Amino acid sequence: MKSIKNLTRMTYETTAFQGWRLALSSKGAAFTKYFSDKKYGDEKKAFAAAEGALAGLKAILAAAKLVNGKHTATTVSKVEKLLKQA
């Protein structure tokens, strides 16, 4: 599978981790979550979980109100809750 914007395939021979990394920064906030092949079963399932989380994250950020050009603490906590549940 090929990496897409905000989702990067992480495979290293020297470490035990293989999976996908979701990374997105927006309006002064940065969000990162790793989706392990081992936890989700295989590469495709981990990718599907990462894509779903990315779609949810983008939906929250698109609907969010900005204060002084930055995301509010409420928006950041909503995103963190979503990523924790993913």
HELIX and SHEET records of a PDB file:
HELIX    1   1 ASP A   37  TYR A   40  1                                   4    
HELIX    2   2 GLU A   43  ALA A   63  1                                  21    
HELIX    3   3 ALA A   73  GLN A   85  1                                  13    
SHEET    1   A 3 LEU A   7  THR A  11  0                                        
SHEET    2   A 3 GLN A  18  SER A  26 -1                                        
SHEET    3   A 3 ALA A  29  SER A  36 -1                                        
SHEET    1   B 2 LEU A  66  VAL A  67  0                                        
SHEET    2   B 2 LYS A  70  HIS A  71 -1                                        
END                                                                             
